[in-house]
């Protein structure tokens, strides 16, 4: 099914999902969540606070710069949907809501002295000047990607906030990232349920899209300065790694909600795509467990005192 036909067939569902989203969304204000009283104690520092673990600094750095790339995500969403209601209404509403995220996270980082503001701004300029974002080649692949990406972003924000609260006694940081994660979850649900509807309309085409996006999924933040370093720190801390990707995204969404193992009437090509997807999901979990074991071994070795 080509993009225009699929979008037309999904329009009634998208209209219902837009109305559901608007009815469930709650107005909130970034300035209400920023701990402004910290300015006197911390404020912007030249290199960021040394008492903050690198993993949390990396997570805040990546989370914020991912949100800063909003103009290019909007461009992709707008191209994917084209013109006409409810698609244009959703794209604009989504963009307006997403815009709050970089505002509140940056203000929190600045008043808390978490990161070097000069380094952060230079990285923002590099990120937005480059404008690197995944570009799914079809509407179906786009729906699948954003469904997974919004959930991945929600989890990354949420887990960062939990570690700020539990390991660093930072309730304000937790609340900032929790609030952002709530938005991301609403956005995920819109796209997740679009894919569910697409599976009913065009199961074979949508299964092919799922396989493509699961196999080639790009983590949010690709293109950020020193991304590989920061991604490794984030993974070591368990904020976001392959195990999280499997347990919080692939298993609950692809296997359980979209229930790809239960799909019927698939073409031969789509059947092969399903098998590839199931293998990829299993490989992801095994790779994640091996990676965690290596991280644990390295951490244990660092804690062993040197004899003599």
C-alpha positions in Angstrom: 0.0 0.0 0.0 1.5 3.4 -1.0 1.8 6.3 1.4 -1.2 8.3 0.2 -3.5 5.3 0.3 -2.3 4.3 3.8 -2.7 7.8 5.1 -6.2 8.1 3.7 -7.2 4.8 5.3 -5.7 5.8 8.6 -7.3 9.3 8.7 -10.4 8.2 10.8 -8.1 6.5 13.4 -5.8 9.5 13.4 -8.7 11.8 14.1 -9.8 9.7 17.0 -6.3 9.5 18.4 -5.9 13.3 18.1 -9.1 13.9 20.0 -8.0 11.4 22.7 -4.6 13.1 23.0 -6.2 16.6 23.3 -8.6 15.3 26.0 -5.8 13.7 28.0 -3.1 16.4 27.7 -2.7 18.8 30.6 -1.3 22.3 30.4 2.0 22.8 32.2 4.6 25.5 32.4 8.4 24.9 32.2 9.2 27.7 34.6 7.1 26.0 37.4 9.5 23.0 37.4 12.8 24.8 37.4 14.6 25.0 40.9 15.5 28.7 40.5 16.8 29.0 44.0 19.9 27.0 42.9 21.3 29.9 40.9 22.9 31.4 44.0 24.6 28.2 45.0 25.5 26.8 41.6 24.6 28.8 38.5 26.5 28.2 35.3 30.0 26.9 35.8 32.9 26.7 33.4 33.1 22.9 33.4 30.0 21.6 35.2 29.8 20.3 38.7 32.5 17.7 39.4 30.3 16.0 42.1 27.8 14.8 39.4 28.6 11.3 38.0 29.6 11.3 34.4 26.7 9.0 33.5 24.2 11.5 34.6 26.0 14.3 32.9 26.1 12.3 29.7 22.4 11.5 30.0 21.4 15.1 30.5 23.7 16.2 27.6 22.2 13.6 25.2 18.6 14.1 26.4 18.7 17.8 25.9 20.5 17.8 22.6 18.0 15.3 21.3 15.2 17.7 22.2 17.1 20.6 20.6 16.9 18.8 17.2 13.2 19.4 17.1 13.1 21.5 13.9 14.4 18.5 11.9 12.1 16.0 13.6 9.2 18.4 12.7 10.4 18.5 9.1 10.3 14.7 8.9 6.9 14.4 10.5 5.5 17.1 8.3 6.9 15.4 5.2 5.6 12.0 6.3 2.0 13.2 6.9 1.6 15.7 4.2 -1.2 18.3 4.2 -4.7 17.9 5.6 -6.5 17.3 8.8 -6.0 15.7 11.2 -2.4 15.1 10.2 -1.3 18.8 10.0 -3.1 19.6 13.3 -1.3 16.7 15.0 2.1 17.7 13.6 1.8 21.3 14.8 0.4 20.3 18.2 3.2 17.7 18.7 5.8 20.3 17.8 4.4 22.8 20.3 4.4 20.3 23.1 7.9 19.0 22.3 9.2 22.6 22.3 8.7 22.8 26.1 11.1 20.0 26.7 14.4 21.7 25.7 13.3 24.8 27.6 12.7 23.1 30.9 15.7 20.8 30.7 18.1 23.5 29.7 16.9 25.8 32.5 17.3 23.0 35.0 20.8 22.2 33.8 21.8 25.9 33.8 20.6 26.8 37.3 21.9 23.5 38.7 25.4 24.0 37.2 25.3 20.5 35.8 27.2 21.0 32.5 29.6 23.5 31.0 27.3 26.0 29.3 29.9 26.8 26.6 30.4 23.2 25.7 26.7 22.6 25.7 26.0 25.5 23.4 28.8 24.5 21.0 27.3 21.0 20.9 23.8 22.4 20.3 25.1 24.5 17.4 26.9 21.4 15.9 23.8 19.2 16.4 21.3 21.6 14.9 23.6 22.8 12.1 24.0 19.2 11.1 20.3 18.4 11.4 21.0 14.6 11.4 17.8 12.6 12.1 16.6 9.2 10.9 14.7 9.4 7.7 12.3 6.4 7.3 11.6 5.9 3.6 7.8 5.3 3.9 4.9 6.4 6.0 4.5 3.0 7.6 8.2 2.9 8.5 7.9 6.4 9.8 5.0 5.5 12.1 6.9 2.5 13.5 10.1 4.5 14.0 8.4 7.4 15.9 6.4 4.9 18.0 9.6 3.3 19.1 11.6 6.5 19.3 9.1 8.3 21.5 9.1 5.5 23.9 12.9 5.3 23.9 13.0 9.0 24.7 10.5 8.7 27.4 12.4 5.9 29.1 15.7 7.7 28.8 14.3 10.8 30.5 12.5 8.8 33.1 15.5 6.7 34.1 17.7 9.7 34.2 15.3 11.4 36.5 15.1 8.3 38.8 18.9 8.1 39.1 19.0 11.9 39.9 16.5 11.3 42.7 17.7 8.0 44.1 21.5 8.3 43.7 21.9 12.0 43.9 19.0 13.1 46.1 17.8 15.5 43.4 14.0 15.6 43.6 13.8 18.7 41.3 15.7 17.0 38.5 13.5 14.0 38.9 10.3 16.1 38.5 11.6 18.0 35.5 12.4 14.8 33.6 9.2 13.0 34.9 7.1 15.8 33.4 8.9 15.6 30.1 8.5 11.8 30.1 4.7 12.1 30.5 4.5 14.2 27.3 6.7 11.6 25.5 4.4 8.8 26.6 1.3 10.5 25.2 3.1 11.0 21.9 4.2 7.4 21.9 0.6 6.2 22.4 -0.6 8.2 19.4 2.0 6.6 17.1 1.8 3.1 18.7 -1.9 3.0 18.1 -1.5 4.2 14.5 0.7 1.2 13.8 -1.9 -1.0 15.4 -4.5 0.3 13.0 -2.0 0.0 10.1 -1.5 -3.7 10.9 -5.3 -4.2 10.4 -5.4 -2.3 7.1 -2.1 -3.6 5.6 -0.6 -6.3 7.7 2.1 -7.4 5.3 3.3 -3.9 4.5 3.3 -2.9 8.1 5.1 -6.1 9.1 7.8 -5.2 6.6 8.0 -1.7 8.1 8.4 -3.1 11.6 11.2 -5.4 10.5 13.0 -2.5 8.8 12.8 -0.2 11.9 13.5 -2.8 14.5 16.6 -4.0 12.6 17.8 -0.5 11.8 16.7 1.4 14.8 18.9 4.4 15.6 19.0 5.4 19.2 17.7 8.9 19.9 20.7 11.3 19.9 22.6 9.9 17.0 24.6 12.8 15.5 25.4 14.4 18.8 29.0 15.4 19.5 30.9 12.5 21.1 27.7 10.4 21.0 29.4 7.1 21.3 31.2 8.1 24.5 28.0 9.4 26.1 26.0 6.4 24.9 28.5 4.1 26.6 28.3 6.0 29.8 24.5 5.9 29.7 24.6 2.2 29.0 27.0 1.5 31.9 24.7 3.2 34.3 21.7 1.2 33.0 19.8 4.3 32.0 19.4 3.0 28.4 21.1 0.0 27.0 20.1 -3.1 24.9 18.4 -4.8 27.8 16.3 -1.7 28.5 15.5 -1.5 24.7 14.4 -5.1 24.7 12.5 -5.2 28.0 10.8 -1.8 27.8 10.3 -1.4 24.0 10.6 -4.5 21.8 8.9 -6.9 24.2 5.9 -4.8 25.4 5.3 -3.0 22.1 6.4 -5.2 19.2 5.7 -8.6 20.7 2.8 -8.0 23.0 0.9 -4.9 21.8 1.4 -5.3 18.1 1.4 -9.1 18.6 3.4 -9.8 15.5 3.5 -13.5 16.3 -0.3 -13.7 16.0 -0.6 -11.9 12.6 -2.3 -13.9 9.9 -2.6 -13.6 6.1 1.0 -12.3 5.6 2.7 -12.5 2.3 5.8 -14.7 1.9 8.0 -11.6 2.2 6.2 -10.4 5.3 6.5 -13.9 6.9 10.2 -13.8 6.4 10.3 -10.3 7.9 8.4 -11.5 10.9 11.0 -14.3 11.4 13.8 -11.8 11.1 12.2 -9.5 13.6 11.7 -12.3 16.2 15.4 -13.3 15.7 16.6 -9.7 16.0 14.6 -9.2 19.2 16.1 -12.3 20.8 19.6 -11.3 19.7 19.1 -7.8 21.2 18.4 -9.3 24.6 21.4 -11.7 24.5 23.7 -8.9 23.4 22.4 -6.6 26.1 23.0 -9.2 28.8 26.6 -9.8 27.6 27.3 -6.1 27.5 26.0 -5.7 31.1 28.1 -8.6 32.3 31.2 -6.9 30.7 30.4 -3.6 32.4 29.9 -5.4 35.8 33.2 -7.2 35.4 35.0 -4.0 34.6 33.4 -2.2 37.5 34.4 -5.1 39.9 38.0 -5.0 38.6 38.2 -1.3 39.4 37.0 -1.9 42.9 39.7 -4.5 43.7 42.5 -3.0 45.7 46.0 -3.3 44.2 48.2 -5.6 46.3 51.4 -4.1 47.9 
